[in-house]
């Protein structure tokens, strides 16, 4: 976990230099605030790609799928430690820039850290899939941010990327994640938690409900952003939201 935290921090610090070398004109035109957002999105995007690759690689693992409460995989646990390092980095960012990100993002980051601490204790590891696979939509969200910072808004690539982001967000965060959240709540209510420490199971059930509520709140902002992004002739300029 510590190695992952250090790696993400170093990548974030190196992103400005790497971007200036790889895209001197594009990066040079950005404001100081956009350069800061660019580094955050570039770091997050790189993690999301790794995140989704590991999750799909282990999605059909028989040990994890055969026993959703007690099933474990030591190699998969290594990935969870990597994810934990990223979420600690993300949480520190939300706390440092609290005025920019707000309470909901801090709650989201904090829940992610505590949830992964439980997963790395060899409990409830199956639920990494419904709670972390929604990072698939984050790939397109961060790509949208990078396109915006680079000044490539309004084009077909920008609009197509946003359309894919919207579809994956609804499918993974409002669909897949919420579905397994309901299943876990029912399982915990029946007391069918196996050898899992019961308070951990309760926490994960509450975690799923909380994430579903947050995702639904953010969906409203995203749909609003979709209107202005995908509309052919927007009638007025709108204020920016977190979906931007």
C-alpha positions in Angstrom: 0.0 0.0 0.0 2.8 2.4 1.0 4.6 1.7 -2.3 1.4 2.5 -4.2 0.9 5.7 -2.3 4.4 6.8 -3.0 4.2 5.8 -6.7 1.0 7.8 -7.2 2.4 10.8 -5.4 5.6 10.7 -7.5 3.6 10.4 -10.8 1.4 13.3 -9.8 4.5 15.4 -9.1 6.2 14.3 -12.3 3.1 14.9 -14.5 3.8 18.6 -15.1 7.3 17.9 -16.4 6.3 14.9 -18.5 3.4 16.9 -20.0 5.6 19.9 -20.8 8.0 17.5 -22.6 5.3 15.5 -24.5 2.8 18.3 -25.3 4.8 21.6 -25.0 2.3 23.7 -27.0 -0.9 22.3 -25.5 0.4 22.3 -22.0 2.0 25.7 -22.3 -1.3 27.3 -23.1 -3.0 26.0 -19.9 -3.6 28.2 -17.0 -2.0 27.4 -13.6 -5.3 26.0 -12.3 -5.8 23.9 -15.4 -2.3 22.5 -15.1 -3.1 21.4 -11.6 -6.3 19.7 -12.7 -4.5 18.1 -15.6 -2.0 16.5 -13.3 -4.8 15.1 -11.1 -6.8 13.7 -14.0 -3.7 12.2 -15.6 -2.8 10.4 -12.3 -6.3 9.3 -11.8 -6.7 8.1 -15.4 -3.6 6.0 -15.2 -4.8 4.3 -12.0 -8.3 3.7 -13.4 -6.9 1.8 -16.4 -4.8 -0.4 -14.1 -7.8 -0.8 -11.8 -10.2 -1.9 -14.5 -7.6 -4.3 -16.0 -7.1 -6.1 -12.7 -10.8 -6.3 -12.0 -11.7 -7.8 -15.4 -8.7 -10.2 -15.1 -10.1 -11.6 -11.8 -13.8 -11.1 -12.5 -14.4 -14.9 -13.1 -12.1 -16.1 -10.3 -13.8 -19.2 -8.8 -12.6 -18.6 -5.2 -14.0 -15.1 -5.1 -17.3 -16.0 -6.9 -17.8 -19.3 -5.2 -18.0 -17.7 -1.7 -18.9 -14.0 -1.9 -18.4 -13.5 1.8 -15.3 -15.5 2.7 -13.6 -16.1 -0.7 -10.1 -14.8 -1.0 -7.3 -14.6 -3.6 -3.8 -13.6 -2.5 -2.8 -12.3 -5.9 -6.0 -10.2 -6.0 -5.2 -8.9 -2.6 -2.0 -7.5 -4.0 -4.1 -5.4 -6.4 -6.3 -4.3 -3.6 -3.3 -2.9 -1.7 -2.3 -1.0 -4.9 -5.9 0.4 -5.0 -5.7 1.3 -1.3 -2.6 3.4 -1.9 -4.4 5.3 -4.7 -7.4 6.0 -2.5 -5.3 7.3 0.3 -3.7 9.7 -2.2 -7.1 10.7 -3.5 -8.4 11.3 0.0 -5.5 13.5 1.0 -6.2 15.5 -2.2 -9.9 15.9 -1.3 -8.9 17.1 2.2 -6.1 19.4 1.0 -8.4 21.0 -1.7 -11.6 20.6 0.3 -13.0 24.0 -0.9 -12.8 22.7 -4.5 -14.1 19.1 -4.0 -16.5 19.5 -1.1 -18.0 17.2 1.5 -19.4 14.5 -0.8 -16.0 13.8 -2.5 -14.3 13.7 0.9 -16.9 11.2 2.1 -16.5 9.1 -1.1 -12.7 9.0 -0.6 -12.9 8.2 3.1 -15.4 5.3 2.5 -13.1 4.0 -0.2 -10.1 3.9 2.1 -11.9 2.2 4.9 -13.5 -0.3 2.5 -10.2 -1.3 1.1 -8.7 -1.7 4.5 -11.4 -4.3 5.1 -10.9 -6.0 1.8 -7.1 -6.3 2.4 -7.9 -8.2 5.6 -9.1 -11.1 3.5 -12.8 -10.4 4.0 -15.6 -9.6 1.5 -13.1 -9.5 -1.4 -15.8 -10.3 -3.9 -17.4 -6.9 -3.3 -14.3 -5.2 -4.8 -16.0 -5.9 -8.1 -19.3 -4.1 -7.7 -17.7 -1.3 -5.7 -14.5 -0.7 -7.8 -15.5 -1.8 -11.3 -17.5 1.5 -11.7 -14.0 3.0 -12.1 -14.6 2.0 -15.8 -16.8 5.1 -16.1 -14.0 7.2 -14.5 -11.7 6.4 -17.4 -14.0 8.5 -19.7 -14.6 11.1 -17.0 -10.9 11.8 -16.7 -10.4 11.7 -20.4 -13.2 14.3 -20.7 -11.3 16.5 -18.2 -8.0 16.1 -20.1 -9.7 17.1 -23.4 -11.3 20.1 -21.7 -8.0 21.3 -20.2 -6.3 20.8 -23.6 -9.0 23.0 -25.3 -10.6 20.2 -27.3 -14.2 20.8 -26.3 -17.2 20.7 -28.7 -15.7 18.3 -31.2 -16.9 14.8 -32.1 -14.3 13.1 -29.9 -15.3 15.1 -26.9 -19.0 14.4 -27.4 -18.5 10.7 -28.1 -16.3 10.3 -25.0 -19.0 12.0 -22.9 -21.7 9.7 -24.3 -19.7 6.6 -23.4 -19.0 8.1 -20.0 -22.7 8.6 -19.4 -23.6 5.0 -20.5 -20.9 3.4 -18.4 -21.8 5.6 -15.4 -25.4 4.5 -15.5 -24.5 0.8 -16.2 -21.8 0.4 -13.6 -22.6 2.9 -10.8 -26.4 3.1 -10.9 -26.9 -0.4 -12.1 -24.2 -3.0 -11.3 -23.0 -1.4 -8.0 -26.6 -0.7 -6.8 -27.7 -4.2 -7.6 -25.0 -5.8 -5.5 -25.6 -3.3 -2.8 -29.2 -4.5 -2.4 -28.0 -8.1 -2.4 -25.5 -7.4 0.3 -28.1 -5.6 2.5 -30.4 -8.6 2.1 -27.6 -11.0 3.0 -26.5 -9.0 6.1 -30.2 -8.7 7.2 -30.6 -12.5 7.1 -27.3 -12.9 9.0 -25.7 -15.0 6.3 -22.3 -13.4 6.6 -20.2 -16.5 7.0 -16.9 -16.0 8.9 -16.8 -12.3 8.1 -16.6 -10.0 11.2 -20.2 -8.9 11.3 -19.6 -5.1 11.8 -17.5 -5.2 8.6 -20.4 -6.7 6.7 -22.7 -4.1 8.1 -20.2 -1.3 7.1 -20.1 -2.7 3.6 -23.9 -2.8 3.3 -24.0 0.8 4.5 -21.2 1.7 2.1 -23.1 0.3 -0.9 -26.2 2.3 0.1 -24.2 5.5 0.5 -22.4 5.1 -2.8 -25.7 4.5 -4.6 -27.1 7.7 -3.0 -24.0 9.7 -4.0 -24.0 8.3 -7.5 -27.7 9.2 -8.0 -27.0 12.7 -6.8 -24.1 13.1 -9.2 -26.2 11.6 -12.0 -28.4 14.6 -11.9 -25.4 16.9 -12.5 -24.1 14.6 -15.3 -27.5 14.6 -17.1 -27.5 18.4 -16.9 -23.9 18.4 -18.3 -25.0 16.0 -21.0 -27.6 18.4 -22.3 -25.0 21.1 -22.8 -22.3 18.8 -24.1 -24.4 16.8 -26.6 -26.9 19.5 -27.6 -26.2 20.9 -31.1 -27.0 24.4 -30.3 -26.9 25.2 -26.5 -28.9 28.3 -25.8 -27.0 29.7 -22.8 -23.9 29.2 -20.9 -24.3 27.2 -17.7 -22.3 27.2 -14.5 -19.7 24.5 -14.1 -20.4 21.5 -11.9 -18.4 18.6 -10.6 -19.4 16.6 -13.7 -17.2 18.9 -15.7 
